[in-house]
């Protein structure tokens, strides 16, 4: 009975260590470090620390069984890690999944240029909402903080440019807006101030997790922001207040980031909001399929 219990204890400890080592090898093969995902890191660290005392106790009581298990699990771990490394995505596809998200996100960012030029030309915001522009600026500032905390350039670089463009778009909209945007600015400033305080005052892992959750909510708002005029579209049976290029860019951006988050980063903080954003983009495109393009009716 004692031998059987020791066997079970060692097996549980060996499996935990194997899982941790396997995930590290997969992340490194994908070009990332496990520390870049604070949630996964904390989870496996807890499992590893729990397993260590159990493994040490059983090794002292039954050295022969423990040695046999260690040798068996070690050889199994090497074989399993090698098979996992060979079954992961090809390096070229991983590279493509890393390049596509920033490229699609940049397309989403510049898609607002056409709308902003129209506002400047007509000196009016018409039926447009400031939400797409203000949410772009706020979202990108928050995700820039997250990308810096987890040392992920794929997240950091495109969000820095997005923050600059979002601020520019918002300033143009504010110039020609017939109503005051102070309430919206106060909300945006509050979010940015709160997340900046987290980055400065909290431990890096905890700050990254909290800011990541905030970014998740903002990313969904950003990708669903064109739906702010959905009531107008349904009432007028016209998509004049919903930019088509922005909706297409949102669809491509959400698809790319969801793929990157699932297959490369393995980070639910990245792929979670983009799956929801993809659903919102599909709703936007369905409105164009239902009511057509404004230019066709004018």
N, C-alpha and C positions, 0 to 999 in steps of 0.2 A: 504493500500500500504506500509506504514511504517512497519507494522507487517510482511508482506511478505518479505520485504527486509532484516529485521533483521533475519528472519528465514533462508533465504538463506546464509547470512553472517555467522551465527552460525554453520550452517550445513557444510559449506566449511571449517571453522576453526576446527570443530570437526573431520572431515574426515582426515585433515592433521595431527592432533595430533594422531589420531588412526593409521594412516599408519606408523608414526614414532615409536610409541610404539610397533606395530606389528613387524616391522623389528627388533627392539631391542630384542624382545622376541624370534624371530626365530634364530637370531645370537647367543644368549645366550644358547638356547637349543641345538644348533649345536656345542657348546663348544668354541665359538669365541665371541669377543667383537666388537661392531659395529665400534669402533674407529680404528679397524684394517683395515677397508676399507675406506680410506680417501675420495674417490670420493662419495660413498653413504652417508657418514656422512655429508659432506659439502652440498650435495643436500637437504637432509631432514632438516638440520639445517636452511637452507635458507627458506624453506617452512614454518617451524615452526615459525621463527621470523616474516615472513610476515603475518602469520595468527594471531599472538598474539594481535597486535593493533586493528584489525578488531573485534576480539572476545571481547576485553575489551570495545570497543565503543558500541557494540550492547547490551552487558550485562547492561551497565549503562542506556541505553534508554528503554530497554524492559526486566526488570528483570524476569518477569514471564515466558516469552517465552524462555529466555536464561536458566533459571533454569530447565525448562522442557526438553530443548534440551540437557543440560549437563547430566541430569539424564538418558535420553534415550541413548545418545551416550556412556555414561559410562557403562551402562549395556550391550549395544551392543558390546562395545570394549572388555569387559571381555569374553563374549560368543564367539566372533570372535577369540580372542587370544587363548582361550582354544581349539577351534576347529582346529585352525592352528597348535597349538603345538601337537595335537593328530594326525595330518595328515602329519607331517614331517617324514623324514626317521627314521627308528628304530636306536636306539643307537648303536647296533652291526654293522649295515651297515655304519653308520657315522664313527665309529672307523676303519672299514676296509678301507674306502675311505681316512682316514688320514694316515694309515700305508702304503697303496699300493704305493702312489707316491714316498716317500723316498726310498722304496725298489726297485721299478722299475728304479728310477734315479741312485741308486747305481749300479744296473745291467748294466745300460748304461755306467757308469763311468768305471767299471772294464772290460767292453767288449773290451776296447782298449789295455788291457794287452797282449792279444794274438798277436796283430799287432805289438806292441812295442817289444815283445820278438823276433818276426821274423826279425824286423829291426836290432836288436842287433846281432842276429845270422848270418845274411847275410851281416851285415855292409853296408847296402844300404837301401834307402827309396823306391827304385824302382819307380813305377808310382803313388805312394801314394801322397796325398796332406797333408800339415800341417794344413789346415783349421779345420778339426774335433778336433784336439788336442788344437790348440790355441783358438778356439772359446769356447771349454769346459772351459778352464782356465778363459778366459775373462768373459764369461757368468756367471760362478759360483761366481766370485768375485763381480760382479754387483748385482746378486740376494742375495748374503750374506748381502750386504749393505741394500737392500730392506727388507729382512727378519728381520734384526735387527731394522730397523726404525719402522716397523709395529708390532714388538714383536710376530712374527709367527715362532715358532720353527720348524714347518713342512717345512717351506721354508729355514730357516737359517741352520739347522744342515746338511742336505745332500749337500747343496751348499758349505759348508766349506770343506768337504771331496773331493768334485768335483774339487774345486780350487786347492787343493794339488796334486791330480792325474793329472789334466790338465797341471800343471806346470812341473810335472815329464815327462809326455808323450812328451811335447813340447821340453824339454831339450834333450831328447834322439833323437828325430827327427832332431833337430838342429845339433847335433853332427855328424850325418851321412848324412846330406843333402848336395848334390853337389852344391847347389846355396845358396846365402846369404838370410837370412830371416829377415834382418834388417827392410825393409819396413813394413812387417807384424807386427813386434814387435813394431814399432813406432805407428801404428794404434791402436793396442791393448793397449799400454801404454797411449795413448791419451784418449781413452774411459774410462779406469780405473781412470786416473787422473781427468777427468771431473766429473765423478760420485762421486768420493771421495770428490771433492770440494763442490758439491751440498749437500752431507751429512753433511759437516762441516759448511757450510755458510748459507744454506737456513733453514727456519722453517721446523720442522719435517714432517708436512703434505705435504707441497709443495715439499720437497726433495723426499719423498716417491713416490709421483705421478710422478715426472720427472724421477727418477731412475727406477720406474716401467715401464714407457714407453720405456726407453732405454733397459731394460731387455727384454721386449716383442720382440723388434727387434732382439736382440742377441739370444734369445731362438729359434726364427725361423731359424736364420742362423745356429745355432748349430745343429738343427734337420735336416736341409736340407744340411748340410755340406758334407755328403757322395756323394751328387749329383754334387760336384765339379769335379768329374771324369766322369760325365755322358757322355760327348763328347767322352772320351776314350772308355767307355763301348759300345757306339753305333758304333764307328768306328771299333773297334776290334771284336765286337759281343762277348764280353767276360766280365764277372764280376770280373776278377782277381784284378782289382783296387778298388773294392767296398766290404768291409768286410760285410759278411752276418750277423754275430752275432750283429754287431753294428746296422744294419738296423732293425733287430728284436727288439733289445733293445730300439731303437728309437720309434718304433711303440707302444710297451708296455708302455714306459715312457710317451709319448704324450697322450695315452688313459687314463692313471691313473691321470695325472695332470689336464686334461680337465674335467674329472669327479669330481675331488676334487674342482676345481674352480667353477664349475656350481652348484653342489649340496650341498657343505659344506661351502666353503669360500664365494660364491656369489660374486666373484671378477673377473671382466673382464680382469684385468691385468694379472691374472693367467691363466684363461681358453682361452683367445683370442689367444695368440701365440701357445698354444698347439693344438688347433683345426687346425691351419695352419701347425704345425709340423706333425700332424697326416696325413694330406694330402700328405706332402712331403715323409713321411715314406711309404705310400701306393705306391707312384711312385717308390721308391727304390725297394720295394718288387716285383713290377710288372716287373722290369728289370730282377730280378732273375727268375721270372716265364717265361719270354720271352727267355732269353739266357742261363738259367740253372746255375749250379755252376762251377766255374773254375776248381775245383778238378775233376769234371766229365769228363772234356775235356783234362786234362793233362795226 
